[in-house]
């Protein structure tokens, strides 16, 4: 006698798991994979809606799974019928399973009666009917209850009329919908794993591995009906599937592939999509990551670090644009501060002549001196008081050599020519005469004697 596998609703999916055993009753992998057909209360048979058999389900030898989608043929799978599942192929431990019945299921073909023996402590039978409380027995309509709002007052579609009583729900409908959507997106039926960032190599190419995991409704690993379809594209929709490898299926419910990034590839966001079916039920998952250039990121990080370091040294922003000094104000501030500070030897500031007042008089201190070519003097500049003793030493000694002992203040001449007389150019016994106009004493007459000695005669006017 075969135990009924279950009584199912019309159009539902019947999922069946079964074992294949060897002659020692140990679960064993079949040498020929099982296939089935369905018999309907007679010799009528069909293979509609039967999925491929998942042999060694979840990696367990001798445990197998398949499903029957009763919505695949509404004329064959009808309510009120029983259906037998029979092997059409399969070999285990050398034994042929063909024509062996696996199980029986029904579609809406059982009526389960409820036998209530007591209600509120009263025995329920035909001879002694149960008496219900007066508060319940006397109710004929919901409107009779004083604390109950009449059903008639509830709109036909409260969602469309925004009935205020919907506010009494624990959660808004939109919140529930969002939660359901999030759960679907996080579904464990298919997942895709891989590095979120794919680095562009400096040379050659780098291969990145990805793994797809597929599970059934019971969270068991299961293969897709066929190899998954995998595509890749960037954010602009440009196809990048050429960088994908072929897909491998190393174990039940696990698929692997690779994505290759070459040194010539551009940095960009990337989307990899994987789709397939399990017992004709669609599965889909996406991986969203990026192809990145870590060298560029490192440079940007270095730039950011440098900018941040500079930023910490900058003063706070001025209260207004007018608070920012102008170029002239900066110049004046620097120039005004110069006399108050020292200069580093050899610096540009060390070579400036610092005036003691606005007249720009040259200040000489210590042993330093000023050397310059003087082209003209103003009147009454070189007075006797302005010339220190011995100030005219050197080339000025020609006055002493000539035996002139004139007062210092006679040097008020408009012009005087030193070295104007070259004694070597005067012949012996010749007489030369030079006249120099003086403002105070008159003329100075110079001539040479036969001994080549220069004599001076001063005539006061």
One Martini backbone bead per residue (centre of mass of N, CA, C, O) as a GRO file, in nm:
protein
  461
    1UNK     BB    1   0.094   0.037   0.024
    2UNK     BB    2   0.051   0.370  -0.056
    3UNK     BB    3   0.136   0.668   0.057
    4UNK     BB    4   0.015   0.971   0.077
    5UNK     BB    5   0.180   1.259  -0.002
    6UNK     BB    6  -0.077   1.450  -0.087
    7UNK     BB    7  -0.310   1.733  -0.073
    8UNK     BB    8  -0.356   1.951  -0.342
    9UNK     BB    9  -0.369   2.236  -0.496
   10UNK     BB   10  -0.459   2.371  -0.768
   11UNK     BB   11  -0.152   2.471  -0.931
   12UNK     BB   12   0.057   2.350  -0.772
   13UNK     BB   13   0.365   2.248  -0.619
   14UNK     BB   14   0.528   1.933  -0.625
   15UNK     BB   15   0.759   1.820  -0.382
   16UNK     BB   16   1.009   1.557  -0.421
   17UNK     BB   17   1.160   1.317  -0.203
   18UNK     BB   18   1.418   1.055  -0.249
   19UNK     BB   19   1.540   0.717  -0.250
   20UNK     BB   20   1.832   0.516  -0.324
   21UNK     BB   21   1.895   0.162  -0.292
   22UNK     BB   22   2.059  -0.094  -0.211
   23UNK     BB   23   2.064  -0.426  -0.108
   24UNK     BB   24   2.159  -0.296   0.188
   25UNK     BB   25   1.997  -0.024   0.233
   26UNK     BB   26   2.185   0.192   0.093
   27UNK     BB   27   2.245   0.489  -0.007
   28UNK     BB   28   2.256   0.538  -0.372
   29UNK     BB   29   2.395   0.607  -0.662
   30UNK     BB   30   2.288   0.613  -0.968
   31UNK     BB   31   2.371   0.499  -1.289
   32UNK     BB   32   2.071   0.588  -1.364
   33UNK     BB   33   1.876   0.837  -1.402
   34UNK     BB   34   1.580   0.940  -1.302
   35UNK     BB   35   1.243   0.905  -1.434
   36UNK     BB   36   0.902   1.034  -1.510
   37UNK     BB   37   0.544   0.963  -1.469
   38UNK     BB   38   0.189   1.035  -1.488
   39UNK     BB   39  -0.098   0.894  -1.331
   40UNK     BB   40  -0.468   0.917  -1.394
   41UNK     BB   41  -0.691   0.698  -1.269
   42UNK     BB   42  -0.537   0.554  -1.518
   43UNK     BB   43  -0.386   0.536  -1.840
   44UNK     BB   44  -0.334   0.824  -1.806
   45UNK     BB   45  -0.053   1.018  -1.920
   46UNK     BB   46   0.228   1.240  -1.798
   47UNK     BB   47   0.508   1.504  -1.814
   48UNK     BB   48   0.393   1.749  -1.708
   49UNK     BB   49   0.592   1.957  -1.494
   50UNK     BB   50   0.854   1.789  -1.492
   51UNK     BB   51   1.146   1.787  -1.353
   52UNK     BB   52   1.455   1.753  -1.302
   53UNK     BB   53   1.669   1.545  -1.146
   54UNK     BB   54   1.827   1.574  -0.829
   55UNK     BB   55   2.112   1.432  -0.780
   56UNK     BB   56   2.237   1.425  -0.487
   57UNK     BB   57   2.119   1.605  -0.277
   58UNK     BB   58   2.326   1.814  -0.118
   59UNK     BB   59   2.556   1.581  -0.153
   60UNK     BB   60   2.365   1.325  -0.114
   61UNK     BB   61   2.380   1.005  -0.138
   62UNK     BB   62   2.058   0.889  -0.251
   63UNK     BB   63   1.945   1.186  -0.270
   64UNK     BB   64   1.642   1.322  -0.414
   65UNK     BB   65   1.494   1.570  -0.656
   66UNK     BB   66   1.161   1.694  -0.746
   67UNK     BB   67   0.901   1.843  -0.962
   68UNK     BB   68   0.538   1.941  -0.984
   69UNK     BB   69   0.358   2.141  -1.214
   70UNK     BB   70   0.006   2.175  -1.220
   71UNK     BB   71  -0.003   2.436  -1.422
   72UNK     BB   72   0.098   2.308  -1.701
   73UNK     BB   73  -0.190   2.116  -1.700
   74UNK     BB   74  -0.525   2.171  -1.656
   75UNK     BB   75  -0.646   1.907  -1.796
   76UNK     BB   76  -0.488   1.697  -1.618
   77UNK     BB   77  -0.481   1.882  -1.359
   78UNK     BB   78  -0.738   1.797  -1.147
   79UNK     BB   79  -0.989   1.795  -0.945
   80UNK     BB   80  -1.053   1.491  -0.776
   81UNK     BB   81  -0.760   1.349  -0.797
   82UNK     BB   82  -0.530   1.088  -0.857
   83UNK     BB   83  -0.156   1.044  -0.852
   84UNK     BB   84   0.097   0.859  -1.016
   85UNK     BB   85   0.442   0.787  -0.959
   86UNK     BB   86   0.661   0.675  -1.229
   87UNK     BB   87   0.908   0.500  -1.350
   88UNK     BB   88   1.112   0.524  -1.668
   89UNK     BB   89   1.393   0.541  -1.513
   90UNK     BB   90   1.656   0.354  -1.357
   91UNK     BB   91   1.967   0.265  -1.175
   92UNK     BB   92   2.039   0.033  -0.894
   93UNK     BB   93   2.259  -0.193  -0.832
   94UNK     BB   94   2.157  -0.318  -1.123
   95UNK     BB   95   1.861  -0.209  -1.093
   96UNK     BB   96   1.555  -0.172  -1.241
   97UNK     BB   97   1.297   0.097  -1.206
   98UNK     BB   98   1.105   0.038  -1.409
   99UNK     BB   99   0.755   0.071  -1.312
  100UNK     BB  100   0.798   0.200  -1.047
  101UNK     BB  101   0.633   0.319  -0.774
  102UNK     BB  102   0.671   0.598  -0.572
  103UNK     BB  103   0.387   0.770  -0.563
  104UNK     BB  104   0.100   0.958  -0.419
  105UNK     BB  105  -0.129   1.215  -0.528
  106UNK     BB  106  -0.353   1.494  -0.467
  107UNK     BB  107  -0.636   1.696  -0.600
  108UNK     BB  108  -0.878   1.786  -0.420
  109UNK     BB  109  -0.946   1.456  -0.280
  110UNK     BB  110  -1.023   1.556   0.019
  111UNK     BB  111  -1.232   1.518   0.324
  112UNK     BB  112  -1.220   1.694   0.624
  113UNK     BB  113  -1.356   1.616   0.914
  114UNK     BB  114  -1.523   1.760   1.203
  115UNK     BB  115  -1.506   1.639   1.545
  116UNK     BB  116  -1.710   1.774   1.791
  117UNK     BB  117  -1.772   1.698   2.134
  118UNK     BB  118  -1.722   1.992   2.263
  119UNK     BB  119  -1.898   2.290   2.402
  120UNK     BB  120  -1.848   2.445   2.679
  121UNK     BB  121  -1.884   2.140   2.818
  122UNK     BB  122  -2.068   2.027   2.590
  123UNK     BB  123  -2.220   1.771   2.452
  124UNK     BB  124  -2.198   1.671   2.107
  125UNK     BB  125  -2.518   1.576   1.964
  126UNK     BB  126  -2.813   1.488   1.821
  127UNK     BB  127  -2.974   1.447   2.097
  128UNK     BB  128  -2.783   1.700   2.225
  129UNK     BB  129  -2.786   1.998   2.183
  130UNK     BB  130  -2.616   2.291   2.180
  131UNK     BB  131  -2.596   2.565   2.405
  132UNK     BB  132  -2.577   2.889   2.353
  133UNK     BB  133  -2.517   3.181   2.441
  134UNK     BB  134  -2.719   3.451   2.441
  135UNK     BB  135  -2.510   3.661   2.324
  136UNK     BB  136  -2.485   3.474   2.063
  137UNK     BB  137  -2.773   3.368   1.979
  138UNK     BB  138  -2.903   3.674   1.940
  139UNK     BB  139  -2.729   3.726   1.707
  140UNK     BB  140  -2.778   3.870   1.368
  141UNK     BB  141  -2.594   4.129   1.378
  142UNK     BB  142  -2.338   4.348   1.408
  143UNK     BB  143  -2.516   4.604   1.472
  144UNK     BB  144  -2.618   4.501   1.767
  145UNK     BB  145  -2.352   4.601   1.859
  146UNK     BB  146  -2.275   4.885   2.033
  147UNK     BB  147  -1.938   4.866   1.992
  148UNK     BB  148  -1.998   4.817   1.684
  149UNK     BB  149  -1.925   4.881   1.376
  150UNK     BB  150  -2.070   4.891   1.095
  151UNK     BB  151  -2.016   4.731   0.805
  152UNK     BB  152  -2.152   4.942   0.615
  153UNK     BB  153  -1.931   5.175   0.686
  154UNK     BB  154  -1.741   5.024   0.518
  155UNK     BB  155  -1.568   5.050   0.263
  156UNK     BB  156  -1.505   4.879  -0.017
  157UNK     BB  157  -1.221   5.065  -0.046
  158UNK     BB  158  -1.017   5.190   0.192
  159UNK     BB  159  -0.760   5.262   0.027
  160UNK     BB  160  -0.900   5.471  -0.168
  161UNK     BB  161  -1.052   5.640   0.079
  162UNK     BB  162  -0.873   5.676   0.328
  163UNK     BB  163  -0.935   5.539   0.587
  164UNK     BB  164  -0.881   5.617   0.921
  165UNK     BB  165  -0.872   5.314   1.032
  166UNK     BB  166  -0.589   5.248   0.909
  167UNK     BB  167  -0.425   5.380   1.150
  168UNK     BB  168  -0.457   5.111   1.338
  169UNK     BB  169  -0.232   4.996   1.219
  170UNK     BB  170   0.078   4.894   1.296
  171UNK     BB  171   0.134   4.922   0.982
  172UNK     BB  172   0.207   5.039   0.699
  173UNK     BB  173   0.172   4.925   0.388
  174UNK     BB  174   0.440   5.040   0.279
  175UNK     BB  175   0.617   4.904   0.491
  176UNK     BB  176   0.548   4.615   0.420
  177UNK     BB  177   0.637   4.626   0.126
  178UNK     BB  178   0.932   4.698   0.185
  179UNK     BB  179   0.998   4.445   0.351
  180UNK     BB  180   0.938   4.243   0.128
  181UNK     BB  181   1.142   4.352  -0.076
  182UNK     BB  182   1.394   4.315   0.100
  183UNK     BB  183   1.364   4.009   0.131
  184UNK     BB  184   1.386   3.943  -0.169
  185UNK     BB  185   1.671   4.073  -0.209
  186UNK     BB  186   1.777   3.870   0.040
  187UNK     BB  187   1.764   3.618  -0.093
  188UNK     BB  188   1.896   3.276  -0.066
  189UNK     BB  189   1.851   3.141  -0.354
  190UNK     BB  190   2.057   3.375  -0.468
  191UNK     BB  191   2.416   3.426  -0.484
  192UNK     BB  192   2.686   3.679  -0.511
  193UNK     BB  193   3.046   3.646  -0.507
  194UNK     BB  194   3.279   3.929  -0.463
  195UNK     BB  195   3.475   4.173  -0.522
  196UNK     BB  196   3.401   4.519  -0.509
  197UNK     BB  197   3.709   4.559  -0.611
  198UNK     BB  198   3.882   4.618  -0.925
  199UNK     BB  199   4.208   4.623  -1.007
  200UNK     BB  200   4.429   4.798  -1.193
  201UNK     BB  201   4.699   4.713  -1.343
  202UNK     BB  202   5.017   4.811  -1.447
  203UNK     BB  203   5.024   4.521  -1.585
  204UNK     BB  204   4.845   4.345  -1.773
  205UNK     BB  205   4.646   4.108  -1.578
  206UNK     BB  206   4.346   4.040  -1.375
  207UNK     BB  207   4.186   3.774  -1.195
  208UNK     BB  208   3.845   3.742  -1.088
  209UNK     BB  209   3.647   3.579  -0.854
  210UNK     BB  210   3.329   3.398  -0.874
  211UNK     BB  211   3.020   3.311  -0.682
  212UNK     BB  212   2.737   3.094  -0.709
  213UNK     BB  213   2.441   3.053  -0.507
  214UNK     BB  214   2.199   2.779  -0.483
  215UNK     BB  215   1.857   2.755  -0.357
  216UNK     BB  216   1.591   2.638  -0.203
  217UNK     BB  217   1.311   2.658   0.001
  218UNK     BB  218   1.502   2.483   0.222
  219UNK     BB  219   1.807   2.582   0.196
  220UNK     BB  220   1.913   2.406  -0.040
  221UNK     BB  221   2.123   2.292  -0.252
  222UNK     BB  222   2.088   2.379  -0.608
  223UNK     BB  223   2.038   2.335  -0.929
  224UNK     BB  224   1.996   2.443  -1.220
  225UNK     BB  225   1.844   2.368  -1.512
  226UNK     BB  226   2.081   2.553  -1.612
  227UNK     BB  227   2.306   2.739  -1.713
  228UNK     BB  228   2.387   3.041  -1.644
  229UNK     BB  229   2.326   3.379  -1.706
  230UNK     BB  230   2.599   3.607  -1.790
  231UNK     BB  231   2.651   3.959  -1.729
  232UNK     BB  232   2.819   4.275  -1.835
  233UNK     BB  233   2.820   4.627  -1.714
  234UNK     BB  234   2.814   4.950  -1.713
  235UNK     BB  235   2.653   5.242  -1.629
  236UNK     BB  236   2.606   5.301  -1.951
  237UNK     BB  237   2.571   4.991  -2.082
  238UNK     BB  238   2.833   4.874  -2.150
  239UNK     BB  239   2.964   4.596  -2.268
  240UNK     BB  240   3.158   4.340  -2.050
  241UNK     BB  241   3.138   4.023  -2.123
  242UNK     BB  242   3.432   3.973  -2.246
  243UNK     BB  243   3.556   3.940  -1.937
  244UNK     BB  244   3.424   3.669  -1.921
  245UNK     BB  245   3.395   3.353  -1.836
  246UNK     BB  246   3.332   3.053  -1.803
  247UNK     BB  247   3.113   2.820  -1.659
  248UNK     BB  248   3.110   2.648  -1.348
  249UNK     BB  249   3.014   2.314  -1.175
  250UNK     BB  250   3.161   2.182  -0.898
  251UNK     BB  251   2.872   2.189  -0.747
  252UNK     BB  252   2.598   2.181  -0.586
  253UNK     BB  253   2.489   2.512  -0.612
  254UNK     BB  254   2.769   2.580  -0.777
  255UNK     BB  255   2.917   2.870  -0.935
  256UNK     BB  256   3.188   2.964  -1.161
  257UNK     BB  257   3.382   3.269  -1.231
  258UNK     BB  258   3.540   3.532  -1.429
  259UNK     BB  259   3.716   3.858  -1.416
  260UNK     BB  260   3.896   4.066  -1.642
  261UNK     BB  261   4.171   4.299  -1.577
  262UNK     BB  262   4.328   4.544  -1.749
  263UNK     BB  263   4.561   4.803  -1.786
  264UNK     BB  264   4.357   4.941  -2.016
  265UNK     BB  265   4.142   4.990  -1.829
  266UNK     BB  266   3.879   5.157  -1.696
  267UNK     BB  267   3.741   5.338  -1.461
  268UNK     BB  268   3.443   5.174  -1.319
  269UNK     BB  269   3.141   5.074  -1.301
  270UNK     BB  270   2.980   4.747  -1.212
  271UNK     BB  271   2.762   4.491  -1.366
  272UNK     BB  272   2.653   4.166  -1.252
  273UNK     BB  273   2.446   3.916  -1.407
  274UNK     BB  274   2.229   3.647  -1.278
  275UNK     BB  275   2.050   3.373  -1.441
  276UNK     BB  276   1.763   3.142  -1.380
  277UNK     BB  277   1.634   2.806  -1.303
  278UNK     BB  278   1.402   2.631  -1.071
  279UNK     BB  279   1.164   2.456  -1.174
  280UNK     BB  280   1.090   2.725  -1.352
  281UNK     BB  281   1.205   2.912  -1.137
  282UNK     BB  282   1.309   3.220  -1.101
  283UNK     BB  283   1.648   3.354  -1.103
  284UNK     BB  284   1.819   3.646  -0.943
  285UNK     BB  285   2.138   3.834  -0.962
  286UNK     BB  286   2.355   4.098  -0.827
  287UNK     BB  287   2.663   4.276  -0.898
  288UNK     BB  288   2.809   4.574  -0.741
  289UNK     BB  289   3.089   4.762  -0.858
  290UNK     BB  290   3.450   4.827  -0.925
  291UNK     BB  291   3.686   4.978  -1.132
  292UNK     BB  292   4.019   5.048  -1.012
  293UNK     BB  293   4.276   5.302  -0.932
  294UNK     BB  294   4.500   5.301  -0.681
  295UNK     BB  295   4.706   5.514  -0.768
  296UNK     BB  296   4.505   5.748  -0.784
  297UNK     BB  297   4.406   5.723  -0.493
  298UNK     BB  298   4.681   5.775  -0.361
  299UNK     BB  299   4.727   6.057  -0.476
  300UNK     BB  300   4.469   6.186  -0.366
  301UNK     BB  301   4.537   6.129  -0.070
  302UNK     BB  302   4.795   6.299  -0.067
  303UNK     BB  303   4.665   6.566  -0.147
  304UNK     BB  304   4.467   6.579   0.087
  305UNK     BB  305   4.676   6.582   0.313
  306UNK     BB  306   4.818   6.843   0.223
  307UNK     BB  307   4.572   7.032   0.226
  308UNK     BB  308   4.502   6.988   0.523
  309UNK     BB  309   4.771   7.099   0.634
  310UNK     BB  310   4.733   7.383   0.517
  311UNK     BB  311   4.457   7.453   0.641
  312UNK     BB  312   4.558   7.451   0.944
  313UNK     BB  313   4.750   7.721   0.879
  314UNK     BB  314   4.521   7.893   0.827
  315UNK     BB  315   4.342   8.146   0.874
  316UNK     BB  316   4.078   8.283   0.947
  317UNK     BB  317   3.820   8.414   0.818
  318UNK     BB  318   3.726   8.701   0.736
  319UNK     BB  319   3.460   8.906   0.798
  320UNK     BB  320   3.568   9.072   0.544
  321UNK     BB  321   3.701   9.190   0.260
  322UNK     BB  322   3.805   9.463   0.396
  323UNK     BB  323   4.016   9.301   0.593
  324UNK     BB  324   4.196   9.275   0.354
  325UNK     BB  325   4.490   9.355   0.260
  326UNK     BB  326   4.652   9.544   0.060
  327UNK     BB  327   4.929   9.589  -0.122
  328UNK     BB  328   5.002   9.867   0.004
  329UNK     BB  329   4.971   9.781   0.299
  330UNK     BB  330   5.189   9.566   0.292
  331UNK     BB  331   5.420   9.750   0.207
  332UNK     BB  332   5.407   9.952   0.446
  333UNK     BB  333   5.450   9.745   0.671
  334UNK     BB  334   5.732   9.656   0.578
  335UNK     BB  335   5.876   9.935   0.562
  336UNK     BB  336   5.812  10.027   0.860
  337UNK     BB  337   5.971   9.770   0.991
  338UNK     BB  338   6.273   9.786   0.906
  339UNK     BB  339   6.422   9.974   1.127
  340UNK     BB  340   6.353   9.753   1.370
  341UNK     BB  341   6.549   9.554   1.227
  342UNK     BB  342   6.745   9.306   1.121
  343UNK     BB  343   7.007   9.174   0.915
  344UNK     BB  344   7.125   8.949   0.705
  345UNK     BB  345   7.405   8.870   0.587
  346UNK     BB  346   7.371   8.927   0.234
  347UNK     BB  347   7.111   9.043   0.211
  348UNK     BB  348   6.894   9.255   0.072
  349UNK     BB  349   6.853   9.435   0.327
  350UNK     BB  350   7.168   9.484   0.376
  351UNK     BB  351   7.171   9.679   0.099
  352UNK     BB  352   7.034   9.897   0.239
  353UNK     BB  353   6.966  10.239   0.286
  354UNK     BB  354   6.926  10.386   0.596
  355UNK     BB  355   6.739  10.636   0.706
  356UNK     BB  356   6.706  10.884   0.961
  357UNK     BB  357   6.519  11.042   0.756
  358UNK     BB  358   6.340  11.214   0.507
  359UNK     BB  359   6.625  11.330   0.376
  360UNK     BB  360   6.824  11.092   0.315
  361UNK     BB  361   7.052  11.047   0.505
  362UNK     BB  362   7.359  10.918   0.553
  363UNK     BB  363   7.452  10.640   0.758
  364UNK     BB  364   7.756  10.616   0.953
  365UNK     BB  365   7.913  10.342   1.119
  366UNK     BB  366   8.190  10.299   1.251
  367UNK     BB  367   8.409  10.162   0.997
  368UNK     BB  368   8.235  10.256   0.791
  369UNK     BB  369   8.180  10.352   0.441
  370UNK     BB  370   8.150  10.590   0.171
  371UNK     BB  371   8.147  10.532  -0.185
  372UNK     BB  372   8.178  10.798  -0.437
  373UNK     BB  373   8.075  10.986  -0.717
  374UNK     BB  374   8.114  11.337  -0.733
  375UNK     BB  375   7.974  11.594  -0.942
  376UNK     BB  376   7.828  11.788  -0.718
  377UNK     BB  377   7.775  12.087  -0.531
  378UNK     BB  378   7.650  12.283  -0.320
  379UNK     BB  379   7.640  12.567  -0.181
  380UNK     BB  380   7.801  12.572   0.116
  381UNK     BB  381   7.903  12.269   0.190
  382UNK     BB  382   8.231  12.304   0.194
  383UNK     BB  383   8.318  12.388   0.483
  384UNK     BB  384   8.527  12.425   0.741
  385UNK     BB  385   8.338  12.267   0.944
  386UNK     BB  386   8.307  12.009   0.737
  387UNK     BB  387   8.626  11.977   0.778
  388UNK     BB  388   8.841  11.762   0.884
  389UNK     BB  389   9.119  11.674   1.007
  390UNK     BB  390   9.277  11.510   0.741
  391UNK     BB  391   9.061  11.480   0.503
  392UNK     BB  392   9.297  11.565   0.269
  393UNK     BB  393   9.441  11.326   0.234
  394UNK     BB  394   9.666  11.235  -0.005
  395UNK     BB  395   9.588  11.407  -0.273
  396UNK     BB  396   9.577  11.667  -0.086
  397UNK     BB  397   9.903  11.694  -0.032
  398UNK     BB  398   9.984  11.903  -0.251
  399UNK     BB  399   9.968  12.151  -0.066
  400UNK     BB  400  10.206  12.083   0.117
  401UNK     BB  401  10.422  12.041  -0.103
  402UNK     BB  402  10.393  12.357  -0.190
  403UNK     BB  403  10.376  12.528   0.086
  404UNK     BB  404  10.079  12.558   0.174
  405UNK     BB  405   9.939  12.772   0.452
  406UNK     BB  406   9.644  12.789   0.438
  407UNK     BB  407   9.353  12.821   0.525
  408UNK     BB  408   9.087  12.610   0.523
  409UNK     BB  409   8.871  12.832   0.401
  410UNK     BB  410   8.996  12.858   0.103
  411UNK     BB  411   8.813  12.604   0.001
  412UNK     BB  412   8.611  12.808  -0.215
  413UNK     BB  413   8.648  12.713  -0.482
  414UNK     BB  414   8.514  12.640  -0.787
  415UNK     BB  415   8.803  12.519  -0.877
  416UNK     BB  416   9.028  12.225  -0.877
  417UNK     BB  417   9.340  12.086  -0.999
  418UNK     BB  418   9.467  11.791  -0.973
  419UNK     BB  419   9.739  11.700  -1.148
  420UNK     BB  420   9.776  11.941  -1.372
  421UNK     BB  421  10.085  11.915  -1.312
  422UNK     BB  422  10.354  11.793  -1.505
  423UNK     BB  423  10.686  11.783  -1.446
  424UNK     BB  424  10.780  11.603  -1.688
  425UNK     BB  425  10.659  11.825  -1.908
  426UNK     BB  426  10.893  12.015  -1.803
  427UNK     BB  427  11.138  12.194  -1.895
  428UNK     BB  428  11.423  12.307  -1.849
  429UNK     BB  429  11.399  12.652  -1.771
  430UNK     BB  430  11.106  12.656  -1.774
  431UNK     BB  431  10.797  12.843  -1.788
  432UNK     BB  432  10.516  12.802  -1.588
  433UNK     BB  433  10.160  12.891  -1.583
  434UNK     BB  434   9.908  12.907  -1.323
  435UNK     BB  435   9.564  13.001  -1.290
  436UNK     BB  436   9.367  13.053  -0.991
  437UNK     BB  437   9.057  13.120  -0.883
  438UNK     BB  438   8.963  13.317  -0.605
  439UNK     BB  439   8.737  13.438  -0.370
  440UNK     BB  440   8.949  13.551  -0.146
  441UNK     BB  441   9.277  13.578  -0.253
  442UNK     BB  442   9.280  13.518  -0.562
  443UNK     BB  443   9.575  13.462  -0.709
  444UNK     BB  444   9.761  13.178  -0.838
  445UNK     BB  445  10.106  13.145  -0.912
  446UNK     BB  446  10.268  12.909  -1.130
  447UNK     BB  447  10.613  12.793  -1.148
  448UNK     BB  448  10.922  12.715  -1.284
  449UNK     BB  449  11.230  12.634  -1.211
  450UNK     BB  450  11.535  12.524  -1.299
  451UNK     BB  451  11.484  12.289  -1.063
  452UNK     BB  452  11.178  12.194  -1.090
  453UNK     BB  453  11.037  12.402  -0.906
  454UNK     BB  454  10.745  12.488  -0.749
  455UNK     BB  455  10.597  12.805  -0.738
  456UNK     BB  456  10.413  13.032  -0.519
  457UNK     BB  457  10.198  13.313  -0.584
  458UNK     BB  458  10.015  13.533  -0.373
  459UNK     BB  459   9.760  13.762  -0.461
  460UNK     BB  460   9.594  14.007  -0.316
  461UNK     BB  461   9.262  14.167  -0.389
   0.00000   0.00000   0.00000
